[in-house]
Amino acid sequence: MIAVLLLGTICYLAIGSYRYWIALPFDLHDRWAEIQYFIRGIDPFDVAVGKADIIHGVGKVSEFGGYTPWAYIFAIPLVPPVPYEVVQFWYFGMMLSSFSITFLLLLQYSKRFGLSRDQSLLICATAVCNWALVYSMRWGQYSLPVLAALTLYMVAVKKTWPVLGGLSLAFAMIKPQVAFLFGFVAIAKKQWELLLIAIMTVSAAWVGAAFWVGKPILSMLAAKAKQNIEIGYYYGLFDVFIRTSHHRESWLLLSGVLFVTIMMLAALLQSRKSVEYHMAVAAVASTMWTYSGVYDSLVLAFMMYYFMLQYYRQHTNYIADMLLIASAILVWQPTGFSHGIIWAIPLIMRAVWIAAIVVNVMREGSEPLLGMS
């Protein structure tokens, strides 16, 4: 099984890499163009909407372009201000390095539970085998570096390393729609110093970016929010309503408030549950709330990691095992069905994942651990 999963993962990486090189990685080019304008003191959103001149040799920022203001600073190591041809090679290496970091960190993390080498390998292979790898690599998305940063964050929360954890969470906030809800993991574990470091780091980058382009601090974030509402694609829990409603802002706001409330309740009422549980809840919630692209589903690695860990930590449970198998198939499946092609399928998938989390957390701490140290 380990060999099959690793082979599947390699195939996904290979397909994503092939598509990355034979076709323009659209998102990466937008990120590169944004950085090129940003370092010249130009707000990339102004270029996207035609308020600023297009620089020859850089080109236009698409209507989908523009990120949160702090991301322009955090992304410079990923997409440095060098010729695009160089960035293409550099970022390809960054994606592969991020995947390797994630896998090795999860493998090392598993050792503390007293698992055998084969058990640890199976858990990690199950977690990282995800069709979203294809989309993430093909488009040159930030998803893999964010996944690596959140894995570092999980380790830091577990070991109470506030500086590493705060910086890792702040970096992951390059994609706040993915990373924000993971902040509640630190709240659940009462790691306030870690949270403060993350907030201060993001805030400093936000203020610095606004100062650099000469814009009011809130205006840059407002531009991003306005863009997401106008574009109209979503792929979250309320996808059908947000796509078709004339009140998208209200549905997005409702979604945000709902999931922040759920995460806060989980953090406060289930604080004694494991770090792995809280990471799994944040992972599923991040694919359901204000926005989620198929490439962002990589964070479901934390969900699968938790399910597999529970499989080895607890006595055999038929229902939990069936939900584990169903969850795994839905994550591994090589199809775009998971994000809105057939509207009912995403609902079914999420219902399975939520049911699996509920069953596993009910078992957590209620049964003796098997083979744990």
N, C-alpha and C positions, 0 to 999 in steps of 0.2 A: 504493500500500500504506500509506503514511503516513496519507493521508486516511481510509482504511478503519479503521485502528487507532485513530486519534484520534476518529473518529466512534463507534466501539465503546466507547471509554473514556468519552466524553461520555454515551452512552446508559446505561452502567452507573452513572455518577454521577447521572444524571437519575432513573433508576429507584430508586436508593437514597435520593435526596433526597425523591422523591414518597412513598415508604413511610415515611420519617422523619417527614414532616409529617402524613400522614393517619392514622397509628397511633402509639400511645405507643411511643417508643424505650425499650424495657424496660430495657436495660442502662444507658442514660444516667440513667434515673430512679433506679435502684439506686445508681449512683455519686454522684448528687446527694444522695440520702438518707444515704448513708454519710458524706459530708463534713459534712452538717448535724449528724449525731450526733457525729461526731469533734470538731468545733470546740466542742461542748458538753462534751467530756471523756468521752464515752460510747463504749465499744467497739462498733462496728457489728455484730460477731458476736453480742454479747449481745442485741441487738435481733432479729437473724435467728432466734435460737433461743429467744426469749421470756424471756430473763433480765433484760431491761431494759424499762421502760415505753415505749410508742409515743407519740411527741410529736404532738399534733394539728397538722395543717398540714404535717407531714413524711411521716408514714405509716410503714409497716413496711418493713424491709429483707427482701427475699425470701430463700428458702432458698438461692438461687444467689448471694446477695450476700456482700459481704465480700472484701477484697483483702489483699494482703501489707501489713504495717504501714507500710513506707516509702512505699507508693503513696498513702496518704492525704495525705501532705505534698506529694509531687511533683504530685499531681493538682489541687491547689487552683487553679493558674492555668488549668487546663482546665475545671474545674467549680467556680467560685468560690461562696462561701457567700452567694448572693443568691437571690431567688425563682426557682422552677423555670422559669417562663415566660421569664424573662430568660436563664437558663442554656441553654434550648433554642436560642435565637437565637445566643447566644455560642458554644456548642459547634459548631453548624452551621458558623459562620464558621471555627472552629478546624480542623475537618475539611477544608474547602476550602483553607484556607491551608496545611495540612500537605501536602495533595496537590500544591499548586503548588510548595512548597519542594522536595519530592522530585523533581518533574519538572525544575525549573530546575537543581537541584544535579547531577542526572545528566547533563543537557545540557551544563553547564559542565565537568563531569568528563570528558566525552567529548572535549572539544576538545584535551586534552593528548596525545591519541593521533594527532593530525593528521587526524582524520576530517573529511569535508566536512559542511556544514550538514545536507544531506539524510540523510547516513549517521547523523549524531548524532541527528537527529529520529526516524529509523526505530528506532534502538536504544532510545531512551527510550520511544517509543510502544509498542514491543514489551514493554518491561519493565513498564510501569504498566497495560497493558490486562489487567484481571483481574476475573473475575466476583465475587471476594471483596469488591470495592468496594461491591457492592449490600448484602451482609450487614453490612459494617462500618458503612456509613452508616445503614442501616435501623434497626439496634439501638443506634446511638450508641456504638459500641465505641471503645476507645482505640487501635485498630490503625493508623489513619492517622497520628496524632501519633508513635506508636512507629516507624513506617516512616520518617518524616521525621527522627527522632532518629538512627536507625541509618544513614541516608544521610549525615548530618553526621558521624557516627562514622567511616564509611568514608573520607570526605574527610580527616578529622583524622588517621587512621592513615596514610594515603598521604603526607600532608604533614608528619607527625611533629609534630602540635599536641597535646600531652598534656592541656592543660587543657580545650580544647574537646572532645576525644575522650572524656576521662573523664567530663565532665558529661553529654555526649550519651548515653553508654552507661548512666550512672546513671539518667538520665531514662527511657530505654527500658526499664529494669528495673521500670517500672510494670507491665509484663507480663513477669515473669521467665521464664515458659515459652517466650516468644519470644526474649527478649534474652540470656539467660544464655549460651547457646552461642556467641554472637557475641564474647564476651570472649576466646575462643581465637584470634581474628584478631589481637588485640594480642599474645597470647603468641607466635604464629607470627612476628610482626615484632619481638619482644623490646622492646615498648614498656611497660616496667615502671612508669614514672611515670604513664602514662595509666591503667593498671590500678589502681594505688594510689589515684589520685584518685577513680576510680569506686567502689572498695571503701569508701573513707573517706566518700564522699558518701552512699552507700546506708546504711552503718552509722550515720552521724550521724542520718539521717532515721528509721531504724528505732528507735534509742534514744530519739530525741525523741518519736516517736509512742507508744511504750510508756510513757514518763514522763507524757505528756499525759493518757492514759486510765488511768494508774495500774495497769498490768498488767506482769507479768514479761516480759522481752524475748522469750524463746523461746515463751511461751504464745500470742502473737498469730499467729506463723507456724505453730505447731502446729495452731491452730484452722483455718487455711486448708487445710493438708494433710489434716486429718481430713475436712473438708467435701468436698474433691475425691474422696477415696476413697469416701465414703458415697454421693455422688450417682451415681457409676458411669459417667458418660459420659466418653469419652476420645478416640477418633478418631486414635490414633497407630498405630505399627507393630504393636503387640500388641493391637489393639483387640478382636478376637474373644475373646481369652483374658481380658482385663481385664473385659470386660462380663459374661462368663459364669462366671468363676472365683470360688471362695470365698476365694481368696488374692490379691485385688487389690493389696494392699500389696506383696507379693513381686514381682508382675509389674511394678508401677510402679518399684520399686526396681531391678529388673533392667534395665528400660528406661533409667533414669537412668544407672546405672553403665556400661551398654554404650555409650551415646552420648557420655558424657563421655570414656570411654576412646578412642573413635574420634576425637573432636575433638582430644584431646591428642596422639594419634599423628600426625594430620594436621598439627598445629601444629609438632611436633618434627621429623618426618621430611620434611615438605614445606615447610619454612620459606622456601625460596627461591622458591616459587611466588608468583604475584601476589596482591595484596590482594583483587582481584576474585574470584579462585578461592576464597580462604578465606571470603569473604562468601557465595559461592554454596553452599559446603559447609555453612556454618552455617545458611543459609536452609532447605535441604532437611532437614537434621537437626532443625531446630526444629519442622518439621511432622510429625515421626515419633516424637518421644521421649515425655516424660511426659504431655503434653496438647497438643492442637491443635484449635482451632475453625476453621471454614471461613473466618471473617473474618481469622484469623491468617495465612492463606495469602498475604496481601499481600506478605510478605517474600520470596516467590518472585520478586519483581521483581529481586532481586540475582542469582538463578540465571539468569533470562532475559537480564539485562544482560551477564553473563559469557559466555553462549553466543553472543550477538550480537556481542560484542566479539571473541571468538575467530573468528567468521565473517569479520570484516573483517581481523583481524590475521594469519591464517594462510592458507596455500594451500587451495584448495577440496578438500574431503574428502567423498565421497559419504555415508559412514556418519554422519559428524558432522552433515552437512546434514539427513539424514533424521531423526536424533534431535532436531535443533533444531526441525524442523517439528512432529514429534510432541509435543515438550515444550510448544511454543507453543500448539498446539491444546488440549492438556490443561489449560493454565493459563487460556486464554481461554474455554473452553467454559461456556456459560450453564446450568449444571446443578448440583445438589447431589450428584451421583454421587461427587464427589471425597472426600466425607467419610461413607462408611459406609452409604449406602442399599443398595448391592450390595457386599458385603464384598470381592469380588475386585478391583473397579475401583481402589480406593486402592492396592492392592498393585501392580497393573499400572502405574499412574501413577508411583509411586515408583521402580519398577524402571526405567522409561524415563528418569526424571530422573537416577538414579544412573549408568546406562549412559552418558548424555550427559556427565555430569561426568567420568567415567573417560576417555572418548574424548578430551574436550577437554583435560584436564590432561596426557594422554600427548602431545598435540600441542604443548602450551605449552612454548616454549623449544627445541623440537626442529626447528622450521621457521623460515625467515626471516620477519620481519614485513613485511607489505605496506603501503606508504604510510604508515609510522609515522615520527614525528619524535621 
